[in-house]
């Protein structure tokens, strides 16, 4: 599986090559550089079968980095847009099954409901993201409120009703009382402040930011847990064995 770290490493390699081209003053016709990212169905950290999202992520990272490094992005402009028509399902090549792109409770767009089972790959959901300058500021969806439709979505991703009741019984029970059509959105105000402040990471605008290993230097968290508290919760801490140098 391609990870964010893989993408970042790939972008770094691409940028190193770009800098070498600039140092050598290699001219490209019309001042255009074409970046091709191919994802093939073979083994290796950069090869994910048919993972078009990996290609988009890699090229998007290259585009954003070049925009900053070459001064092509207008720093004082704020351009907002809504992103819609997300696919409701994506195919998991490793497990050979369909799974929810966002979550299992997103409403499919009405025109795709008749073909939900016969053509899951073409189904688009009532999903929406608010983006500013390429940064996702908010994300949400209209939620399923029809129990029959919810059961059909469970079936597409391979959930039996017994498994669904075990995991989401509280929600299925609520459906018995006739929930109204509803939706939601989760805004990231820290991301908006990051854009306004002109910094590159939300850690610069959060009062108690976590570092890259999940620790908070401001209040020294996480701190050791008292053994009595662990015993109350029937938990145990297993120390990793350190490899000898």
BAKE-57527 format. One record per residue: residue in three letters; y, z, x of N, C-alpha, C in turn. Coordinates in pm, 1 decimal. Layout:
REM BAKE-57527
<site ALA,<Y,Z,X>,<Y,Z,X>,<Y,Z,X>>
...
//
This chain:
REM BAKE-57527
<site UNK,<-119.5,0.0,84.5>,<0.0,0.0,0.0>,<124.6,0.0,88.1>>
<site UNK,<220.8,-84.2,56.3>,<346.2,-87.8,129.9>,<433.3,29.9,88.7>>
<site UNK,<482.5,106.8,186.3>,<565.3,222.6,158.3>,<709.4,194.0,194.6>>
<site UNK,<799.7,286.5,156.4>,<940.5,272.2,191.6>,<956.9,269.0,342.8>>
<site UNK,<876.2,350.1,413.1>,<883.7,351.4,559.1>,<846.5,216.4,616.5>>
<site UNK,<742.2,152.6,561.3>,<703.5,19.2,605.8>,<819.5,-77.6,591.1>>
<site UNK,<886.1,-71.0,473.3>,<997.5,-162.2,447.0>,<1110.0,-138.3,545.7>>
<site UNK,<1143.3,-10.1,569.0>,<1251.8,21.1,660.7>,<1220.9,-27.0,801.7>>
<site UNK,<1094.7,-9.8,844.9>,<1055.5,-57.1,977.6>,<1066.9,-208.9,985.9>>
<site UNK,<1025.3,-275.4,878.6>,<1035.2,-421.0,875.8>,<1178.5,-468.3,880.3>>
<site UNK,<1266.7,-400.2,806.8>,<1408.8,-435.6,808.2>,<1466.2,-418.0,947.6>>
<site UNK,<1427.2,-308.2,1014.2>,<1476.5,-284.0,1149.7>,<1434.6,-396.4,1244.1>>
<site UNK,<1307.9,-439.7,1234.3>,<1260.9,-549.8,1317.8>,<1338.3,-676.8,1288.1>>
<site UNK,<1362.9,-702.1,1158.8>,<1436.2,-823.6,1120.2>,<1578.5,-818.7,1175.6>>
<site UNK,<1642.6,-701.2,1168.0>,<1779.8,-688.2,1216.9>,<1786.8,-702.3,1368.2>>
<site UNK,<1685.6,-651.8,1438.9>,<1681.7,-670.6,1583.6>,<1677.3,-819.0,1618.7>>
<site UNK,<1595.2,-893.1,1544.6>,<1587.0,-1037.6,1569.0>,<1719.9,-1104.6,1537.1>>
<site UNK,<1785.1,-1059.9,1429.5>,<1915.7,-1115.5,1391.2>,<2020.4,-1090.9,1499.8>>
<site UNK,<2019.6,-969.8,1556.4>,<2115.9,-938.6,1662.3>,<2090.5,-1024.4,1786.2>>
<site UNK,<1962.2,-1049.7,1816.0>,<1932.2,-1135.9,1930.6>,<1983.7,-1276.6,1906.4>>
<site UNK,<1969.7,-1324.3,1783.0>,<2022.4,-1456.4,1750.2>,<2173.4,-1462.0,1769.6>>
<site UNK,<2242.0,-1356.4,1726.7>,<2387.0,-1353.7,1740.5>,<2428.5,-1347.9,1887.4>>
<site UNK,<2354.2,-1267.1,1967.4>,<2387.2,-1257.1,2110.1>,<2369.3,-1391.1,2178.9>>
<site UNK,<2265.1,-1463.3,2142.0>,<2237.4,-1592.7,2202.3>,<2319.3,-1705.3,2140.5>>
<site UNK,<2400.9,-1669.3,2039.9>,<2488.4,-1766.0,1973.8>,<2409.4,-1885.3,1919.9>>
<site UNK,<2298.9,-1853.8,1859.0>,<2217.5,-1959.8,1799.9>,<2282.2,-2004.2,1668.9>>
<site UNK,<2321.4,-2129.4,1662.2>,<2390.3,-2180.5,1543.9>,<2288.9,-2216.0,1435.9>>
<site UNK,<2322.8,-2186.4,1312.7>,<2241.6,-2224.3,1197.9>,<2324.1,-2317.5,1111.9>>
<site UNK,<2265.8,-2428.7,1070.6>,<2340.6,-2530.7,996.3>,<2410.6,-2470.3,875.5>>
<site UNK,<2540.6,-2493.7,866.0>,<2616.5,-2445.9,751.0>,<2638.5,-2296.1,750.9>>
<site UNK,<2604.3,-2226.8,860.9>,<2624.2,-2083.5,866.9>,<2531.7,-2006.6,775.8>>
<site UNK,<2417.3,-2063.3,739.7>,<2325.6,-2000.3,645.9>,<2198.5,-1958.6,719.1>>
<site UNK,<2156.4,-1837.3,696.4>,<2029.5,-1789.9,749.7>,<1932.8,-1770.2,633.7>>
<site UNK,<1814.9,-1827.3,644.9>,<1713.2,-1811.5,542.6>,<1614.0,-1705.3,586.6>>
<site UNK,<1597.6,-1602.5,504.5>,<1499.3,-1498.1,532.8>,<1382.3,-1515.6,437.3>>
<site UNK,<1264.7,-1542.6,492.2>,<1145.9,-1565.2,410.2>,<1052.3,-1446.6,424.8>>
<site UNK,<1014.5,-1389.3,313.1>,<918.7,-1279.1,312.9>,<798.1,-1323.5,232.3>>
<site UNK,<682.8,-1331.6,296.2>,<560.8,-1372.8,227.8>,<464.2,-1255.5,225.5>>
<site UNK,<411.1,-1227.0,109.9>,<313.1,-1120.2,96.7>,<178.5,-1184.2,66.5>>
<site UNK,<81.8,-1164.5,155.9>,<-46.2,-1233.1,145.8>,<-157.3,-1136.2,112.1>>
<site UNK,<-263.3,-1189.0,56.6>,<-377.8,-1106.3,16.5>,<-473.1,-1087.7,134.3>>
<site UNK,<-422.0,-1027.0,242.8>,<-505.7,-994.4,357.3>,<-473.4,-851.7,397.7>>
<site UNK,<-552.1,-798.4,491.8>,<-533.3,-658.7,528.6>,<-414.5,-643.0,622.2>>
<site UNK,<-363.1,-520.0,629.0>,<-251.9,-490.9,718.5>,<-141.6,-419.6,643.6>>
<site UNK,<-57.4,-342.4,716.0>,<45.5,-261.4,649.8>,<150.1,-342.7,578.6>>
<site UNK,<165.3,-471.6,614.4>,<268.5,-552.4,549.7>,<211.2,-651.0,449.6>>
<site UNK,<82.3,-640.2,418.9>,<19.9,-738.5,331.4>,<-31.4,-670.9,205.1>>
<site UNK,<36.1,-697.2,95.9>,<-0.9,-639.5,-32.3>,<-27.8,-753.3,-129.3>>
<site UNK,<-148.2,-763.2,-187.0>,<-179.8,-876.8,-272.6>,<-83.9,-890.3,-388.9>>
<site UNK,<-16.4,-1003.4,-395.1>,<66.3,-1042.3,-508.1>,<175.4,-940.8,-542.6>>
<site UNK,<216.7,-859.8,-443.2>,<315.1,-754.3,-470.5>,<455.8,-810.2,-457.3>>
<site UNK,<500.8,-880.3,-561.7>,<633.1,-939.8,-558.4>,<740.7,-833.3,-547.5>>
<site UNK,<715.4,-712.6,-598.4>,<814.4,-606.5,-586.4>,<835.6,-568.4,-441.2>>
<site UNK,<731.3,-579.4,-357.4>,<746.2,-550.8,-214.5>,<837.9,-653.4,-149.6>>
<site UNK,<822.9,-780.4,-186.8>,<910.7,-884.3,-134.0>,<1054.3,-858.3,-175.4>>
<site UNK,<1074.2,-825.8,-302.7>,<1209.5,-801.4,-352.8>,<1272.5,-682.0,-282.7>>
<site UNK,<1193.4,-576.6,-262.1>,<1245.1,-456.9,-195.3>,<1285.7,-488.4,-51.9>>
<site UNK,<1201.1,-563.8,19.2>,<1230.3,-597.1,158.5>,<1356.2,-683.2,169.2>>
<site UNK,<1362.8,-788.8,88.9>,<1479.6,-876.8,94.3>,<1605.8,-805.9,46.9>>
<site UNK,<1591.5,-716.0,-52.9>,<1707.5,-640.6,-99.1>,<1761.6,-549.1,9.4>>
<site UNK,<1670.7,-486.3,85.6>,<1714.0,-398.7,195.2>,<1784.7,-478.9,303.8>>
<site UNK,<1732.4,-598.1,335.2>,<1796.0,-684.7,434.8>,<1934.9,-726.1,387.1>>
<site UNK,<1944.6,-766.2,262.0>,<2072.5,-811.3,205.9>,<2177.8,-700.3,210.7>>
<site UNK,<2137.9,-578.4,168.2>,<2232.6,-467.0,166.9>,<2278.5,-429.9,307.6>>
<site UNK,<2183.1,-427.3,402.0>,<2217.2,-388.9,539.9>,<2308.9,-492.7,603.7>>
<site UNK,<2277.1,-620.5,585.9>,<2362.2,-725.1,642.4>,<2500.9,-723.8,579.4>>
<site UNK,<2505.5,-695.7,449.0>,<2635.4,-688.6,382.2>,<2725.0,-583.1,444.8>>
<site UNK,<2665.1,-466.8,481.3>,<2743.6,-361.1,545.8>,<2777.3,-396.6,689.8>>
<site UNK,<2675.4,-439.9,766.5>,<2696.2,-463.0,909.3>,<2792.4,-578.0,936.8>>
<site UNK,<2790.5,-680.7,851.8>,<2874.2,-798.3,874.7>,<3005.8,-793.0,797.2>>
<site UNK,<3029.4,-682.4,728.7>,<3155.3,-668.5,656.0>,<3168.5,-762.0,537.5>>
<site UNK,<3054.8,-798.0,475.7>,<3057.6,-891.9,362.4>,<3072.3,-820.3,228.9>>
<site UNK,<3048.1,-688.7,226.2>,<3057.6,-612.9,101.5>,<3198.9,-556.1,87.9>>
<site UNK,<3259.6,-577.5,-27.6>,<3394.4,-525.8,-52.3>,<3386.7,-375.0,-74.7>>
<site UNK,<3439.3,-296.3,20.0>,<3421.7,-151.5,16.3>,<3495.2,-85.2,-99.1>>
<site UNK,<3606.9,-140.5,-141.6>,<3690.5,-73.7,-242.3>,<3665.1,-124.2,-383.8>>
<site UNK,<3567.8,-212.1,-401.5>,<3538.4,-264.9,-534.6>,<3414.6,-196.0,-592.3>>
<site UNK,<3417.2,-177.1,-724.9>,<3303.1,-116.7,-794.4>,<3259.2,-211.9,-905.2>>
<site UNK,<3146.0,-274.5,-884.2>,<3095.3,-374.6,-978.3>,<2972.5,-320.3,-1049.1>>
<site UNK,<2985.9,-302.7,-1181.4>,<2879.0,-246.4,-1262.6>,<2801.9,-356.5,-1335.6>>
<site UNK,<2675.0,-331.3,-1356.5>,<2594.3,-423.3,-1436.1>,<2478.3,-347.9,-1498.9>>
<site UNK,<2430.5,-398.3,-1612.3>,<2310.3,-345.4,-1676.5>,<2192.2,-434.3,-1640.1>>
<site UNK,<2083.8,-374.6,-1599.4>,<1959.4,-446.9,-1571.2>,<1864.6,-419.7,-1687.4>>
<site UNK,<1817.0,-526.5,-1750.7>,<1727.3,-512.1,-1865.9>,<1606.2,-603.4,-1848.0>>
<site UNK,<1523.7,-610.1,-1951.8>,<1406.1,-697.6,-1954.1>,<1306.4,-666.7,-1842.1>>
<site UNK,<1285.0,-539.7,-1816.0>,<1182.6,-499.8,-1720.0>,<1043.6,-522.9,-1780.4>>
<site UNK,<944.7,-557.7,-1698.5>,<807.6,-566.6,-1750.7>,<757.6,-429.2,-1791.7>>
<site UNK,<682.8,-424.7,-1900.9>,<629.6,-296.7,-1948.5>,<508.0,-253.5,-1867.7>>
<site UNK,<428.8,-352.1,-1820.9>,<307.7,-322.5,-1744.8>,<311.0,-394.8,-1610.9>>
<site UNK,<240.3,-339.3,-1515.0>,<215.2,-408.9,-1389.4>,<67.8,-392.6,-1354.2>>
<site UNK,<15.0,-491.6,-1285.1>,<-127.9,-490.9,-1256.7>,<-155.1,-421.0,-1125.0>>
<site UNK,<-246.0,-323.8,-1126.7>,<-285.9,-251.3,-1007.4>,<-404.2,-323.7,-944.7>>
<site UNK,<-379.5,-392.8,-833.5>,<-484.2,-472.2,-769.8>,<-595.2,-384.6,-713.1>>
<site UNK,<-558.6,-265.0,-665.5>,<-659.9,-177.4,-606.1>,<-758.9,-128.4,-711.2>>
<site UNK,<-707.4,-91.6,-830.8>,<-793.7,-36.3,-934.9>,<-833.8,-138.9,-1040.0>>
<site UNK,<-781.2,-262.5,-1026.8>,<-815.7,-372.6,-1118.0>,<-787.7,-335.6,-1263.8>>
<site UNK,<-667.3,-286.1,-1288.9>,<-631.4,-251.0,-1426.3>,<-480.2,-256.3,-1442.2>>
<site UNK,<-437.3,-259.9,-1568.8>,<-294.6,-255.6,-1599.3>,<-247.2,-110.5,-1601.2>>
<site UNK,<-123.3,-88.5,-1559.3>,<-62.5,43.0,-1567.6>,<83.5,28.1,-1608.0>>
<site UNK,<142.0,136.6,-1655.4>,<280.3,131.9,-1702.3>,<375.6,116.5,-1584.0>>
<site UNK,<471.0,23.6,-1596.1>,<569.1,4.8,-1489.1>,<664.4,122.9,-1481.5>>
<site UNK,<702.7,178.4,-1597.6>,<799.3,288.7,-1602.6>,<725.5,416.3,-1642.5>>
<site UNK,<689.8,428.7,-1767.7>,<600.1,533.2,-1813.0>,<532.1,487.8,-1942.0>>
<site UNK,<433.7,562.7,-1986.2>,<349.0,519.6,-2097.5>,<418.4,525.0,-2232.6>>
<site UNK,<537.4,579.9,-2239.4>,<600.0,603.1,-2369.0>,<722.2,514.7,-2392.6>>
<site UNK,<738.7,410.9,-2308.4>,<848.2,315.8,-2327.2>,<812.0,215.4,-2436.2>>
<site UNK,<908.8,182.4,-2517.7>,<888.2,90.0,-2630.1>,<885.6,-54.2,-2580.4>>
<site UNK,<784.5,-132.8,-2619.5>,<789.3,-276.4,-2589.4>,<892.4,-345.0,-2678.1>>
<site UNK,<951.1,-451.5,-2628.8>,<1041.6,-528.8,-2713.0>,<963.0,-586.3,-2830.5>>
<site UNK,<1026.8,-592.9,-2945.1>,<955.9,-622.0,-3069.9>,<878.2,-752.9,-3066.6>>
<site UNK,<934.7,-854.9,-3003.2>,<868.7,-986.1,-3007.0>,<738.6,-989.8,-2926.9>>
<site UNK,<716.1,-888.4,-2840.3>,<593.7,-886.4,-2760.0>,<484.5,-797.9,-2818.2>>
<site UNK,<513.5,-726.1,-2924.9>,<414.4,-634.6,-2981.8>,<287.6,-707.2,-3027.3>>
<site UNK,<296.0,-827.5,-3090.4>,<171.8,-895.4,-3132.4>,<80.3,-933.7,-3016.8>>
<site UNK,<135.4,-957.3,-2896.9>,<53.2,-1001.8,-2783.0>,<32.8,-890.8,-2680.7>>
<site UNK,<46.5,-766.6,-2723.7>,<38.5,-653.3,-2632.0>,<-93.4,-650.7,-2556.0>>
<site UNK,<-204.0,-667.1,-2628.1>,<-335.5,-661.8,-2563.2>,<-375.6,-794.2,-2499.8>>
<site UNK,<-338.5,-905.6,-2560.4>,<-385.1,-1035.9,-2512.1>,<-309.8,-1084.3,-2388.8>>
<site UNK,<-186.0,-1041.1,-2370.2>,<-107.2,-1087.7,-2255.4>,<-15.0,-975.8,-2206.0>>
<site UNK,<-72.6,-867.9,-2150.6>,<10.4,-753.9,-2108.5>,<113.5,-789.7,-2002.6>>
<site UNK,<81.1,-886.5,-1916.6>,<170.6,-920.3,-1806.8>,<303.9,-979.2,-1848.9>>
<site UNK,<310.0,-1036.0,-1969.3>,<435.0,-1097.8,-2014.8>,<519.2,-1003.6,-2100.8>>
<site UNK,<466.0,-884.8,-2131.2>,<535.6,-792.0,-2221.9>,<654.7,-728.9,-2150.4>>
<site UNK,<771.1,-738.1,-2212.4>,<890.5,-673.4,-2159.7>,<922.1,-549.8,-2243.3>>
<site UNK,<974.0,-448.9,-2178.2>,<1002.3,-323.4,-2246.7>,<1149.4,-306.8,-2278.7>>
<site UNK,<1179.4,-215.0,-2369.8>,<1317.5,-177.4,-2400.1>,<1363.5,-76.5,-2295.8>>
<site UNK,<1378.9,-125.4,-2173.4>,<1418.6,-43.7,-2058.7>,<1554.5,-90.7,-2009.4>>
<site UNK,<1628.8,-1.6,-1947.5>,<1762.0,-39.7,-1900.9>,<1803.5,47.9,-1783.0>>
<site UNK,<1865.1,-15.1,-1684.2>,<1922.0,54.8,-1568.8>,<2069.1,19.4,-1557.9>>
<site UNK,<2151.3,116.8,-1521.9>,<2291.3,91.5,-1491.2>,<2306.4,91.0,-1339.4>>
<site UNK,<2360.9,-18.3,-1285.6>,<2370.7,-37.6,-1141.2>,<2515.9,-61.5,-1103.5>>
<site UNK,<2556.6,-3.9,-992.2>,<2690.6,-30.0,-937.2>,<2675.6,-61.1,-788.9>>
<site UNK,<2726.2,-175.1,-749.4>,<2720.6,-216.7,-608.6>,<2579.1,-209.2,-551.7>>
<site UNK,<2482.2,-243.9,-635.2>,<2344.0,-245.8,-590.3>,<2274.4,-111.4,-592.4>>
<site UNK,<2342.9,-7.4,-639.4>,<2284.8,127.1,-643.8>,<2255.4,164.9,-788.3>>
<site UNK,<2132.9,208.1,-814.7>,<2096.2,251.2,-950.0>,<2163.9,384.1,-981.5>>
<site UNK,<2247.7,385.0,-1086.3>,<2320.0,505.9,-1125.2>,<2257.8,575.2,-1245.2>>
<site UNK,<2185.3,501.2,-1327.0>,<2123.8,560.9,-1445.9>,<2005.1,475.6,-1486.8>>
<site UNK,<1907.2,540.2,-1548.9>,<1787.6,468.3,-1592.1>,<1736.3,531.0,-1720.8>>
<site UNK,<1688.3,446.9,-1812.0>,<1638.0,501.2,-1937.5>,<1560.3,398.5,-2016.7>>
<site UNK,<1519.9,438.3,-2137.3>,<1442.4,348.5,-2222.6>,<1445.2,397.8,-2365.6>>
<site UNK,<1413.4,305.4,-2456.8>,<1381.2,342.3,-2594.5>,<1235.7,386.8,-2594.7>>
<site UNK,<1205.8,496.1,-2664.5>,<1071.7,554.0,-2659.4>,<987.6,510.6,-2780.1>>
<site UNK,<858.8,509.4,-2759.9>,<765.0,479.7,-2868.6>,<770.4,593.0,-2971.4>>
<site UNK,<779.4,556.6,-3100.3>,<777.3,658.9,-3205.7>,<668.5,632.0,-3310.7>>
<site UNK,<590.1,525.6,-3286.2>,<482.5,487.7,-3377.7>,<348.6,527.5,-3315.0>>
<site UNK,<272.1,616.9,-3376.4>,<146.4,662.7,-3315.7>,<44.2,551.2,-3296.4>>
<site UNK,<41.7,454.9,-3386.6>,<-53.9,343.8,-3373.1>,<-18.5,259.1,-3251.2>>
<site UNK,<109.6,230.6,-3233.8>,<154.1,154.0,-3117.5>,<127.0,231.4,-2989.1>>
<site UNK,<145.6,361.5,-2992.5>,<119.3,441.7,-2873.8>,<-27.5,435.7,-2834.7>>
<site UNK,<-116.1,437.7,-2933.8>,<-259.2,427.2,-2905.2>,<-291.9,291.7,-2843.8>>
<site UNK,<-226.6,186.3,-2890.5>,<-250.2,52.2,-2833.8>,<-207.2,46.8,-2687.2>>
<site UNK,<-94.9,110.7,-2654.3>,<-48.3,112.9,-2515.6>,<-146.2,190.8,-2428.2>>
<site UNK,<-195.9,303.0,-2479.6>,<-297.7,378.0,-2405.7>,<-420.0,290.3,-2377.6>>
<site UNK,<-460.9,211.4,-2476.5>,<-579.0,126.5,-2460.8>,<-556.8,20.2,-2353.8>>
<site UNK,<-436.0,-35.7,-2345.7>,<-406.0,-139.8,-2246.4>,<-423.0,-85.8,-2104.6>>
<site UNK,<-380.8,38.9,-2081.8>,<-390.6,96.1,-1947.2>,<-522.9,168.1,-1923.7>>
<site UNK,<-614.3,160.0,-2022.3>,<-748.2,213.9,-2002.4>,<-765.1,360.3,-2033.3>>
<site UNK,<-674.8,415.3,-2116.7>,<-688.5,554.6,-2157.6>,<-768.1,562.7,-2287.9>>
<site UNK,<-874.7,641.5,-2286.9>,<-942.7,668.5,-2413.4>,<-859.5,769.4,-2491.5>>
<site UNK,<-882.4,778.9,-2622.3>,<-806.2,873.0,-2703.7>,<-838.8,1016.1,-2664.1>>
<site UNK,<-962.4,1041.4,-2618.7>,<-995.3,1177.9,-2575.5>,<-913.5,1218.1,-2454.5>>
<site UNK,<-903.6,1124.5,-2358.1>,<-825.2,1152.8,-2238.1>,<-677.7,1166.5,-2272.6>>
<site UNK,<-629.6,1078.7,-2363.1>,<-489.0,1084.3,-2403.6>,<-456.5,1217.4,-2470.9>>
<site UNK,<-548.3,1265.7,-2554.6>,<-524.0,1393.8,-2622.6>,<-524.1,1510.2,-2524.5>>
<site UNK,<-608.0,1501.4,-2421.1>,<-609.6,1606.4,-2319.6>,<-477.3,1613.4,-2244.8>>
<site UNK,<-425.2,1495.3,-2210.3>,<-306.3,1490.8,-2125.7>,<-175.7,1495.4,-2204.9>>
<site UNK,<-176.0,1436.0,-2324.0>,<-51.6,1424.0,-2400.5>,<-67.7,1470.9,-2544.0>>
<site UNK,<-157.8,1567.4,-2564.5>,<-184.4,1613.1,-2700.6>,<-61.1,1665.1,-2771.8>>
<site UNK,<28.0,1732.8,-2698.8>,<149.3,1787.4,-2760.7>,<235.2,1676.6,-2819.9>>
<site UNK,<239.7,1561.8,-2752.0>,<322.1,1450.8,-2799.4>,<256.1,1381.0,-2918.7>>
<site UNK,<126.2,1359.6,-2908.6>,<54.5,1294.3,-3017.9>,<58.8,1379.9,-3144.2>>
<site UNK,<55.7,1511.3,-3125.7>,<67.0,1601.4,-3240.5>,<204.9,1588.4,-3305.4>>
<site UNK,<308.4,1574.9,-3223.2>,<444.9,1561.4,-3275.8>,<460.1,1433.4,-3357.6>>
<site UNK,<384.1,1328.2,-3321.1>,<390.9,1202.0,-3395.6>,<352.4,1221.1,-3542.8>>
<site UNK,<271.9,1322.9,-3572.0>,<228.2,1345.5,-3710.5>,<345.6,1378.8,-3801.8>>
<site UNK,<456.6,1423.6,-3742.5>,<570.1,1468.7,-3823.6>,<679.9,1362.4,-3834.9>>
<site UNK,<648.0,1239.5,-3794.8>,<740.0,1128.8,-3816.7>,<865.5,1132.2,-3732.4>>
<site UNK,<853.6,1119.8,-3599.8>,<974.0,1119.1,-3516.5>,<1058.0,995.3,-3544.3>>
<site UNK,<1189.5,1005.6,-3540.5>,<1275.7,889.5,-3562.7>,<1279.8,801.7,-3438.3>>
<site UNK,<1324.2,677.1,-3449.1>,<1348.4,596.7,-3328.3>,<1445.7,670.0,-3236.3>>
<site UNK,<1412.4,674.5,-3109.1>,<1496.8,749.0,-3015.8>,<1482.6,691.6,-2875.8>>
<site UNK,<1575.3,726.2,-2791.0>,<1573.2,680.4,-2652.8>,<1647.6,779.2,-2565.7>>
<site UNK,<1661.1,746.2,-2439.3>,<1730.9,835.8,-2348.4>,<1775.1,762.7,-2223.9>>
<site UNK,<1858.4,830.0,-2146.6>,<1902.5,776.2,-2018.1>,<1934.4,893.5,-1926.8>>
<site UNK,<1902.9,880.7,-1798.4>,<1925.9,987.1,-1700.7>,<2023.9,936.8,-1595.5>>
<site UNK,<2149.9,981.7,-1601.6>,<2247.9,938.6,-1501.6>,<2238.4,1020.3,-1373.7>>
<site UNK,<2265.6,956.9,-1261.3>,<2269.7,1026.6,-1132.1>,<2413.7,1039.7,-1086.4>>
<site UNK,<2480.0,1148.5,-1127.2>,<2620.6,1166.3,-1092.9>,<2641.2,1178.0,-941.7>>
<site UNK,<2541.3,1234.8,-870.8>,<2554.8,1244.3,-726.0>,<2559.9,1106.0,-661.4>>
<site UNK,<2487.3,1010.5,-718.2>,<2492.1,873.7,-664.7>,<2628.5,810.8,-686.6>>
<site UNK,<2688.5,836.5,-803.1>,<2821.3,783.0,-831.8>,<2923.9,841.9,-735.1>>
<site UNK,<2915.7,972.5,-710.8>,<3007.0,1036.5,-616.5>,<2988.1,979.8,-475.9>>
<site UNK,<2863.2,950.2,-440.3>,<2835.5,889.7,-309.8>,<2908.8,757.2,-294.3>>
<site UNK,<2905.6,673.8,-399.0>,<2975.9,545.8,-394.0>,<3126.5,565.3,-383.3>>
<site UNK,<3180.3,655.8,-464.3>,<3324.7,678.3,-463.8>,<3370.8,731.3,-327.7>>
<site UNK,<3289.8,819.7,-267.8>,<3325.9,878.4,-138.3>,<3304.4,782.9,-22.3>>
<site UNK,<3228.4,675.0,-46.0>,<3204.9,576.9,59.5>,<3108.1,622.4,166.6>>
<site UNK,<3013.8,712.1,130.4>,<2913.6,757.6,226.8>,<2781.0,690.0,195.2>>
<site UNK,<2685.3,704.3,287.2>,<2560.9,628.7,276.2>,<2445.2,706.8,216.1>>
<site UNK,<2456.9,837.5,201.3>,<2345.5,917.1,150.3>,<2396.6,1025.3,56.8>>
<site UNK,<2319.5,1053.8,-47.8>,<2360.6,1156.7,-143.2>,<2359.0,1294.7,-80.5>>
<site UNK,<2291.8,1311.2,33.8>,<2291.5,1442.2,100.8>,<2431.9,1482.7,145.3>>
<site UNK,<2520.3,1383.2,161.1>,<2657.5,1412.6,203.3>,<2743.7,1466.9,89.6>>
<site UNK,<2695.8,1457.4,-35.2>,<2778.8,1501.8,-147.6>,<2709.2,1609.5,-231.3>>
<site UNK,<2596.8,1659.5,-184.5>,<2523.5,1764.8,-255.1>,<2549.2,1898.0,-185.3>>
<site UNK,<2573.4,2002.8,-263.8>,<2608.6,2132.8,-206.2>,<2497.2,2188.7,-118.0>>
<site UNK,<2373.0,2179.5,-163.1>,<2259.9,2232.0,-86.6>,<2157.8,2120.4,-68.0>>
<site UNK,<2186.7,2024.9,21.5>,<2097.2,1909.3,35.6>,<1968.4,1943.9,108.9>>
<site UNK,<1863.5,1872.9,72.9>,<1738.2,1882.5,146.4>,<1739.5,1777.5,257.6>>
<site UNK,<1676.7,1809.0,370.1>,<1666.7,1709.8,475.4>,<1544.4,1622.2,453.0>>
<site UNK,<1512.7,1539.2,549.2>,<1404.9,1441.3,529.4>,<1266.5,1503.9,520.7>>
<site UNK,<1251.0,1630.3,558.3>,<1121.1,1697.2,546.5>,<1118.7,1793.4,427.8>>
<site UNK,<1220.3,1785.8,339.5>,<1221.3,1866.4,218.5>,<1268.1,2008.9,237.2>>
<site UNK,<1332.2,2039.0,351.1>,<1384.0,2174.0,376.1>,<1534.4,2177.2,352.1>>
<site UNK,<1586.0,2294.0,313.9>,<1728.9,2312.9,289.2>,<1787.1,2400.2,399.7>>
<site UNK,<1857.3,2342.2,496.7>,<1912.0,2421.3,608.1>,<2015.3,2524.8,562.6>>
<site UNK,<2083.9,2499.6,450.4>,<2189.4,2590.1,405.1>,<2134.4,2727.8,366.8>>
<site UNK,<2020.1,2732.0,299.5>,<1964.9,2859.5,254.7>,<1823.9,2884.4,308.8>>
<site UNK,<1785.9,2805.7,410.8>,<1657.6,2824.8,479.2>,<1540.4,2821.0,382.3>>
<site UNK,<1543.0,2726.0,291.3>,<1433.9,2710.8,194.6>,<1352.4,2585.0,229.3>>
<site UNK,<1224.6,2583.3,201.5>,<1146.1,2691.6,138.8>,<1112.6,2802.5,238.4>>
<site UNK,<1110.3,2924.3,186.8>,<1077.1,3039.8,270.3>,<931.8,3080.1,245.0>>
<site UNK,<875.0,3161.2,333.2>,<735.6,3205.3,311.9>,<720.8,3281.1,179.8>>
<site UNK,<607.1,3260.1,113.6>,<580.3,3324.5,-14.4>,<497.7,3450.7,8.3>>
<site UNK,<535.7,3556.4,-62.7>,<463.7,3681.2,-51.4>,<318.0,3663.1,-97.0>>
<site UNK,<221.1,3714.0,-21.7>,<78.7,3698.7,-59.5>,<48.2,3750.2,-199.7>>
<site UNK,<117.6,3854.8,-244.0>,<92.2,3908.7,-377.3>,<130.9,3808.3,-485.6>>
<site UNK,<240.7,3735.2,-462.1>,<282.2,3632.5,-558.4>,<179.1,3520.4,-565.4>>
<site UNK,<126.3,3480.3,-449.7>,<23.7,3376.6,-447.4>,<-101.5,3423.9,-521.1>>
<site UNK,<-137.1,3548.9,-501.9>,<-256.2,3602.8,-567.7>,<-239.3,3603.3,-719.0>>
<site UNK,<-118.4,3637.3,-767.1>,<-92.4,3637.8,-911.7>,<-112.9,3500.0,-972.7>>
<site UNK,<-80.7,3396.9,-894.7>,<-89.4,3259.0,-945.2>,<-220.5,3191.5,-906.5>>
<site UNK,<-308.5,3267.3,-838.5>,<-437.7,3212.3,-793.4>,<-416.7,3090.8,-702.8>>
<site UNK,<-322.0,3104.4,-611.2>,<-293.0,2999.0,-515.2>,<-323.1,3047.5,-374.6>>
<site UNK,<-346.4,2951.7,-284.9>,<-370.3,2984.9,-144.4>,<-297.3,2884.0,-57.6>>
<site UNK,<-244.9,2929.3,54.2>,<-178.6,2842.1,150.5>,<-277.3,2810.1,261.7>>
<site UNK,<-301.1,2682.3,282.2>,<-394.5,2638.5,386.4>,<-313.6,2577.5,499.8>>
<site UNK,<-318.2,2640.2,614.4>,<-244.1,2591.2,729.7>,<-314.0,2468.7,788.8>>
<site UNK,<-233.9,2368.8,825.1>,<-291.1,2250.2,889.5>,<-326.5,2281.4,1034.3>>
<site UNK,<-438.4,2230.2,1076.2>,<-478.1,2250.6,1213.6>,<-397.3,2158.9,1305.2>>
<site UNK,<-339.0,2217.6,1409.1>,<-259.0,2138.6,1501.9>,<-349.4,2073.3,1604.0>>
<site UNK,<-323.8,1946.3,1628.1>,<-404.7,1873.0,1727.1>,<-364.0,1914.8,1866.9>>
<site UNK,<-462.7,1931.6,1951.7>,<-432.2,1967.1,2090.6>,<-376.2,1846.8,2163.7>>
<site UNK,<-274.0,1873.0,2243.3>,<-208.5,1765.3,2318.0>,<-299.7,1713.1,2427.6>>
//
